[in-house]
């Protein structure tokens, strides 16, 4: 392709403006609207994989934009009255359309690359875990914009009507929403079937930093997008109704092959990144490699918390602190362990890095782990928090509220105060017995820890 002609195309066509619209829309969405992409350990600037996945999630609006803007570009020859003149030139049609197609592809890739660059700069300053597993996720996302834009250009050339660009954009938007997967569970699922849903270039919202897309997903989507791009280019050069009809062959063949390659089970779509989930330890305190930067802050308070728990619980005390790697469905009981204090960095109670507060938080979680499903910002029911601060207060000698919860300090103290006074008035042996029973009830999730702590029967 002649670079001088390409530069002219970039100056005089709508391709650069299309790239700016795509990039501007993405940045306006991320920075102009509050959402899950700014909170928790899976925020879009926290880790490489979550950054790549959040930018792929944006394709639910960016991909229809690319299709519609590509269709607008495809109308150019008709709008300028040059179509008949160009078709009479001896230059092959594929050479003639390669320049505008290349310009559109270049601006689409550049827009997505700049979006990824904005996220990458922030991720570099926010994590010590660097890997390349996120690259295929972003490459497929960039290619989806190219394929969508080429399909739109082909449709605009084949159906030269002012209604074609908005119709194509709306159709693409409806398609991505029909194929949209549910993000209410740890492993997203779709109502239309997993294989069909994966024909959408967009992915679900990100809630788990340890999840990534499997290789079969990358392969299947690439085949489907190659077919889409081939159809778009064929429509650009097609001159008769018959060839336009034949131009649909690549996209249909790509869809068929992709459906055969794509996994039918959601659990083979979003898979655990084993490298990110590998444990990095400092003595008895372990975190995942994805969170290895937090180990130094956790190790000292963690050892102190384990000593305090051993003094309080004896042989039943957990012997280690370990970051939980279990997936967190929104309605499931959290992972339990009688041998380890399980840490979830999305739990607001553990968000603090100050040593004294972190030690108290680890003791509280170790003494009475919550049975409520926990997501970003959610830290348990009021009675669970009250049981935790009472049990931790008994171990540490003073009743103090926990930071980072959904409940105000005054509410925590008001809820736990009566139980604390009653517990402290008992003989030491009875206090220890209730603390042990509370720990057992919280571990089993078969009783209400605060009821047990106050002397009532477990539920």
Secondary structure, 3 states (H helix, E strand, C coil): CCHHHHHHHHHHCCHHHHHHHHHHHHHHHHHHCCCHHHCCCCCCCCCHHHHHHHHHHCHHHHHHHHHHHHHHHHCHHHHHCCHHHHHCCCCCHHHHHHHHHHHHHHHHHHHHHHHHHHHHHHHHCCCCCCCCCCHHHHHHHHHHHHHHHHHHHHHHHHCCCHHHHHHHHHHHHHHHHHCCCECCCCCCECCCCHHHHCCCCCCCCCCCCCEEECHHHHHHHHHHHHHHHHHHHHHHHCCCHHHHHHCCHHHHHHHHHHHHHCCCCHHHCEEECHHHHCEEEECCEEEEHHHHHHHHHHHHHHHHHHHHHHHHHHHHCCCEEEECCCCCCCCCCCCCCCCEEEECCCCHHHCCCCHHHHHHHHHHHHHCCCCCCCCCCCCCCHHHHHHHHHHHHHHHCCCCCCCCCCCCHHHHHHHHHHHHHHHHCCCHHHHHHHHHHHHHHHHHCCCCHHHHHCCCCCC
